[in-house]
């Protein structure tokens, strides 16, 4: 198939080009109108497809539910947002619940399924701080344990590619060091770590921060804490770009500091795609989708993940946060792939790369999504 547009984003700029797709790959990038195109997208944006490394569920399904049908539906429906790959993310729970969830993700990853590709699992909890637990159930929070982590990996055939960890709870950074050795990303979050403690964890192998500003010790000009470490370091760092968890101004500051090492995540819950007023249980707590589109814990009114779509997040960054387009786009394309060391075949529109492509109009609405060359048409 050949698709073309007057705005194809290659090498950090829009150009009139056409992409030739064959056998799941981009096999050539040609001048506009060089060959007969199967689809001329006019002035619509042809972009690299999006990736979400921190997402809990969709359409009533949560990763911890551990049902194949629910996961299948999520992966198919999330392509409506231009998403081509995800890391289904757990929330702190019992060892059995987490093991079942990870095994479910692993089993489906080896089968035929429609939609976004499973890039691995993200283990958020149980190795976190009780002080900054957020919506995670305190009774299941435990100290980081290398042997227990090995059991999770063995049961799930090494599906865990990212963990969120409170480094101050990790004795001598034993788990962070083990994850570094076994090519698992250690992301610092849900943590009370100080600035110095966070930087010590980076020296021992941590390479990212989980939903920066949220679930971590706060920044001040005298106590820089984990937020300060996230902004000052050369590490990657996540941000929830819904302009609710974090204001537009704070997101602008974040991307000014992080540049192309900033990663947009949805932290999306099972309530995504469901109407305002929907109530569900998340981590044993009742949550509700309210009028502004956020999801809150009913008892406390605190945030509980988000309902953010990645294409909306991209629009937010460009139009509300004044983030340069190339930086905003990298946050959901190349940056997450660089963190996961998958950028040799994903994250860019390049010859030989996977044909993961999102076609958006000027309102950032998704018209087409290609996942490894397979078309999902929403025009």
C-alpha positions as CSV (number, residue, x, y, z in Angstrom):
1,X,0.0,0.0,0.0
2,X,1.1,3.6,-0.7
3,X,-0.2,6.5,1.3
4,X,0.7,10.1,0.9
5,X,0.1,13.6,2.3
6,X,1.4,17.1,2.0
7,X,2.3,16.8,5.7
8,X,4.4,13.7,6.5
9,X,6.5,14.1,9.6
10,X,10.0,12.9,8.8
11,X,13.3,14.2,10.4
12,X,11.5,16.6,12.7
13,X,9.6,18.4,10.0
14,X,6.5,18.1,7.8
15,X,7.2,17.3,4.1
16,X,5.0,16.3,1.1
17,X,5.9,12.7,0.8
18,X,4.5,9.2,0.3
19,X,5.1,6.1,2.3
20,X,5.1,2.6,0.7
21,X,4.1,-0.2,3.1
22,X,4.7,-3.9,2.5
23,X,4.8,-6.9,4.9
24,X,4.4,-4.7,7.9
25,X,7.3,-2.4,7.1
26,X,7.9,1.0,5.6
27,X,9.8,-0.1,2.4
28,X,10.3,3.3,0.8
29,X,9.7,7.0,1.4
30,X,9.1,8.8,-1.9
31,X,8.4,12.2,-3.3
32,X,4.8,13.2,-3.2
33,X,2.9,11.8,-6.2
34,X,6.0,9.8,-7.4
35,X,3.8,6.7,-7.6
36,X,0.1,6.2,-7.7
37,X,-1.1,6.4,-4.1
38,X,-3.7,4.0,-2.7
39,X,-4.7,6.8,-0.3
40,X,-4.1,10.5,-0.6
41,X,-4.5,12.0,2.9
42,X,-4.5,15.6,1.6
43,X,-3.3,17.9,4.4
44,X,-3.9,15.4,7.2
45,X,-0.8,14.7,9.3
46,X,0.9,11.4,8.8
47,X,2.8,10.7,12.0
48,X,4.7,7.8,13.6
49,X,2.2,5.7,15.7
50,X,1.9,6.4,19.4
51,X,3.1,4.2,22.3
52,X,1.8,4.3,25.9
53,X,4.1,2.7,28.5
54,X,1.9,3.4,31.5
55,X,-1.8,2.4,31.1
56,X,-4.0,0.2,33.3
57,X,-7.0,-0.5,31.1
58,X,-9.8,0.5,28.9
59,X,-13.5,0.0,28.3
60,X,-14.3,-1.5,31.7
61,X,-11.2,-3.8,31.7
62,X,-8.2,-3.5,34.1
63,X,-4.8,-5.3,33.7
64,X,-5.3,-6.8,37.1
65,X,-8.6,-8.5,35.9
66,X,-6.4,-11.0,34.0
67,X,-9.0,-11.9,31.4
68,X,-8.0,-12.5,27.8
69,X,-11.1,-11.1,26.2
70,X,-10.8,-7.8,28.2
71,X,-7.2,-7.4,27.1
72,X,-8.0,-8.2,23.5
73,X,-10.8,-5.6,23.4
74,X,-8.5,-3.0,24.9
75,X,-5.7,-3.6,22.4
76,X,-8.1,-3.4,19.5
77,X,-10.1,-0.3,20.6
78,X,-7.0,1.7,21.7
79,X,-6.0,2.0,18.0
80,X,-8.8,4.6,17.8
81,X,-6.4,6.9,19.6
82,X,-3.5,6.3,17.2
83,X,-1.8,3.9,19.7
84,X,0.3,1.1,18.2
85,X,1.9,-0.3,21.3
86,X,1.3,-0.5,25.0
87,X,2.7,-1.8,28.3
88,X,-0.3,-3.0,30.3
89,X,0.3,-1.8,33.8
90,X,-0.6,-3.4,37.1
91,X,-1.6,-1.8,40.4
92,X,-0.4,-3.0,43.8
93,X,-2.3,-6.1,44.8
94,X,-1.8,-9.6,46.3
95,X,1.0,-11.8,44.8
96,X,-1.6,-14.1,43.2
97,X,-3.5,-11.2,41.5
98,X,-0.3,-9.7,40.1
99,X,1.0,-13.1,39.0
100,X,-2.3,-13.9,37.2
101,X,-2.3,-10.4,35.6
102,X,1.3,-10.8,34.3
103,X,0.7,-14.3,33.0
104,X,-2.4,-13.1,31.1
105,X,-0.4,-10.4,29.4
106,X,2.3,-12.8,28.6
107,X,0.0,-15.5,27.1
108,X,-1.8,-13.1,24.9
109,X,1.5,-11.6,23.6
110,X,2.3,-15.0,22.1
111,X,-1.0,-15.4,20.3
112,X,-2.6,-13.7,17.3
113,X,-4.6,-10.6,18.3
114,X,-5.8,-7.4,16.7
115,X,-4.7,-4.0,17.6
116,X,-1.8,-2.4,19.5
117,X,1.2,-4.6,20.2
118,X,2.1,-5.7,23.7
119,X,5.5,-4.2,24.3
120,X,5.9,-5.8,27.7
121,X,4.2,-5.3,31.1
122,X,4.7,-2.4,33.5
123,X,4.8,-3.5,37.2
124,X,3.6,-0.4,39.1
125,X,3.7,-1.6,42.7
126,X,3.9,-3.4,45.0
127,X,7.4,-1.9,45.6
128,X,6.3,1.6,46.5
129,X,6.1,4.1,49.3
130,X,3.1,4.1,51.6
131,X,3.4,7.8,52.0
132,X,3.0,8.4,48.3
133,X,0.8,5.4,47.4
134,X,-1.9,7.4,45.6
135,X,-4.8,5.2,44.7
136,X,-2.9,2.0,45.4
137,X,-4.0,-0.2,48.3
138,X,-1.6,0.1,51.2
139,X,-2.2,-3.4,52.6
140,X,-0.4,-5.0,49.7
141,X,2.6,-2.7,49.5
142,X,5.8,-4.6,50.3
143,X,9.5,-4.0,50.3
144,X,11.4,-4.5,47.0
145,X,12.5,-8.1,46.9
146,X,14.8,-9.6,44.2
147,X,13.7,-13.2,44.7
148,X,10.0,-12.3,44.6
149,X,10.6,-10.3,41.4
150,X,12.3,-13.3,39.9
151,X,9.2,-15.3,40.6
152,X,7.0,-12.8,38.8
153,X,9.4,-12.9,35.8
154,X,9.6,-16.7,35.7
155,X,5.8,-17.1,35.9
156,X,5.3,-14.6,33.1
157,X,8.2,-15.6,30.9
158,X,10.0,-12.3,31.5
159,X,7.1,-10.1,30.3
160,X,8.0,-7.3,32.8
161,X,9.9,-4.6,31.0
162,X,9.3,-1.7,33.3
163,X,8.9,-1.4,37.1
164,X,7.9,1.6,39.2
165,X,9.9,1.5,42.4
166,X,10.4,3.7,45.5
167,X,14.2,3.6,45.6
168,X,14.4,4.6,49.2
169,X,12.7,1.3,50.1
170,X,15.1,-0.8,48.0
171,X,17.9,-1.9,50.3
172,X,21.3,-1.1,48.7
173,X,19.3,-0.7,45.5
174,X,19.4,-4.5,45.1
175,X,16.3,-4.7,42.9
176,X,17.3,-1.7,40.8
177,X,20.7,-3.3,40.1
178,X,19.1,-6.6,39.3
179,X,16.7,-5.0,36.8
180,X,19.5,-3.1,35.2
181,X,21.4,-6.3,34.7
182,X,18.4,-8.0,33.2
183,X,17.3,-5.1,30.9
184,X,14.2,-4.1,32.9
185,X,13.6,-0.4,33.2
186,X,13.6,0.9,36.8
187,X,11.3,4.0,36.9
188,X,11.3,6.0,40.2
189,X,7.9,6.8,41.5
190,X,5.3,6.6,44.2
191,X,8.3,7.5,46.3
192,X,9.3,9.8,49.2
193,X,13.0,9.8,48.1
194,X,15.0,13.0,48.5
195,X,16.9,14.6,45.6
196,X,20.1,12.8,46.7
197,X,18.4,9.5,47.2
198,X,16.9,9.7,43.7
199,X,20.2,10.5,42.1
200,X,21.9,7.7,44.0
201,X,19.3,5.3,42.4
202,X,20.1,6.8,39.0
203,X,23.8,6.0,39.5
204,X,22.8,2.4,40.3
205,X,20.8,2.0,37.1
206,X,17.4,3.8,37.3
207,X,16.6,5.4,34.0
208,X,13.2,7.0,34.3
209,X,10.6,8.6,36.6
210,X,7.0,7.6,36.8
211,X,4.3,10.3,36.2
212,X,6.5,13.2,37.3
213,X,4.9,15.6,39.8
214,X,2.4,13.0,40.9
215,X,3.1,10.3,43.5
216,X,6.5,11.7,44.6
217,X,8.2,14.0,47.1
218,X,7.6,17.6,46.1
219,X,10.0,20.3,44.8
220,X,10.8,23.5,46.6
221,X,13.7,25.8,46.2
222,X,15.4,24.5,49.3
223,X,14.3,20.8,49.3
224,X,14.5,19.7,45.6
225,X,13.3,16.2,46.3
226,X,12.3,13.7,43.6
227,X,10.5,16.2,41.4
228,X,13.8,18.2,41.3
229,X,15.8,15.1,40.4
230,X,13.4,14.2,37.6
231,X,13.7,17.7,36.1
232,X,17.4,18.1,36.6
233,X,18.6,14.6,35.5
234,X,19.4,13.3,32.0
235,X,17.0,10.4,32.6
236,X,13.7,9.8,30.8
237,X,10.6,10.9,32.7
238,X,6.9,10.3,32.3
239,X,4.2,12.9,32.5
240,X,0.4,12.6,32.4
241,X,-0.5,15.2,29.8
242,X,-4.2,15.8,30.6
243,X,-3.7,19.3,32.1
244,X,-5.5,18.0,35.2
245,X,-3.0,15.9,37.0
246,X,-0.5,18.5,36.0
247,X,-1.2,22.1,34.9
248,X,-0.3,23.3,31.5
249,X,2.4,25.5,32.9
250,X,4.0,22.7,34.8
251,X,3.9,20.5,31.7
252,X,5.6,23.4,29.8
253,X,8.3,23.5,32.5
254,X,8.7,19.7,32.4
255,X,9.3,19.6,28.6
256,X,11.6,22.6,28.8
257,X,13.7,20.6,31.2
258,X,13.3,17.1,29.6
259,X,13.1,17.9,25.9
260,X,13.1,14.6,23.9
261,X,13.6,12.6,27.1
262,X,10.0,13.5,28.3
263,X,7.5,10.7,27.8
264,X,3.8,11.2,27.6
265,X,1.7,8.5,29.4
266,X,-2.0,8.2,29.9
267,X,-2.0,6.4,33.2
268,X,-5.4,5.4,31.7
269,X,-7.8,3.4,33.7
270,X,-10.6,0.9,32.8
271,X,-13.0,3.9,32.8
272,X,-11.5,5.2,29.5
273,X,-14.1,5.1,26.8
274,X,-17.0,5.0,29.4
275,X,-19.4,7.9,30.1
276,X,-19.4,10.5,32.8
277,X,-20.9,9.1,36.0
278,X,-19.4,5.6,35.5
279,X,-18.4,4.1,38.9
280,X,-16.0,1.1,39.2
281,X,-13.7,-0.4,41.7
282,X,-9.9,0.2,41.2
283,X,-7.5,-1.2,43.7
284,X,-10.4,-1.9,46.0
285,X,-11.6,1.7,46.0
286,X,-14.6,3.1,44.2
287,X,-13.8,5.5,41.4
288,X,-16.0,7.7,39.3
289,X,-15.6,9.6,36.0
290,X,-16.7,13.2,36.6
291,X,-17.7,16.1,34.3
292,X,-14.2,17.3,33.5
293,X,-13.3,13.8,32.2
294,X,-11.0,13.0,35.2
295,X,-11.4,9.9,37.3
296,X,-11.6,10.4,41.1
297,X,-11.7,8.3,44.2
298,X,-15.3,8.7,45.4
299,X,-14.4,8.7,49.1
300,X,-11.6,11.3,48.9
301,X,-12.0,13.1,45.6
302,X,-8.4,12.5,44.8
303,X,-7.2,11.6,41.3
304,X,-7.1,7.9,40.3
305,X,-5.3,7.5,37.0
306,X,-6.8,9.3,34.0
307,X,-9.1,8.9,31.0
308,X,-6.6,10.6,28.7
309,X,-6.3,9.6,25.1
310,X,-2.8,10.0,23.6
311,X,-4.0,12.0,20.6
312,X,-5.7,14.4,23.0
313,X,-2.5,14.6,25.1
314,X,-0.6,15.6,21.9
315,X,-3.1,18.4,21.2
316,X,-2.8,19.5,24.9
317,X,1.0,19.8,24.7
318,X,1.0,21.8,21.4
319,X,-2.0,24.0,21.9
320,X,-2.3,24.5,25.7
321,X,1.3,24.0,26.9
322,X,3.2,25.7,24.1
323,X,5.5,22.7,23.7
324,X,7.2,22.6,20.2
325,X,5.5,20.0,18.0
326,X,8.6,17.9,17.5
327,X,9.1,17.6,21.3
328,X,5.4,16.9,21.9
329,X,5.4,14.2,19.2
330,X,8.6,12.6,20.4
331,X,7.0,12.1,23.8
332,X,4.6,9.5,22.5
333,X,6.7,8.1,19.6
334,X,10.5,8.0,19.7
335,X,11.1,8.8,23.4
336,X,9.2,5.7,24.8
337,X,10.9,3.5,22.2
338,X,14.4,4.9,23.1
339,X,13.7,4.1,26.8
340,X,12.8,0.5,25.9
341,X,15.6,0.2,23.3
342,X,13.1,-0.5,20.6
343,X,14.0,2.6,18.6
344,X,16.0,0.5,16.0
345,X,12.6,-0.5,14.4
346,X,9.9,1.6,16.0
347,X,9.2,5.2,16.9
348,X,10.0,6.9,13.6
349,X,8.9,7.0,9.9
350,X,12.0,5.5,8.4
351,X,12.7,2.9,5.7
352,X,12.9,-0.6,7.3
353,X,11.0,0.4,10.4
354,X,7.7,-1.1,11.5
355,X,4.7,0.5,9.7
356,X,3.3,1.9,12.9
357,X,1.5,5.1,11.6
358,X,-1.2,7.5,12.8
359,X,-3.1,9.8,10.4
360,X,-4.6,12.8,12.2
361,X,-6.6,15.8,11.1
362,X,-6.0,19.4,12.3
363,X,-8.2,18.7,15.3
364,X,-5.9,15.8,16.3
365,X,-8.7,13.3,15.6
366,X,-7.4,10.0,14.4
367,X,-8.5,8.9,10.9
368,X,-6.3,5.9,10.3
369,X,-4.0,3.8,12.4
370,X,-1.5,1.3,11.0
371,X,-0.1,-1.3,13.4
372,X,2.8,-3.1,11.8
373,X,1.1,-2.4,8.4
374,X,-2.4,-3.5,9.5
375,X,-5.0,-0.8,8.8
376,X,-7.6,0.4,11.3
377,X,-9.8,2.9,9.5
378,X,-11.7,5.5,11.6
379,X,-12.4,8.0,8.8
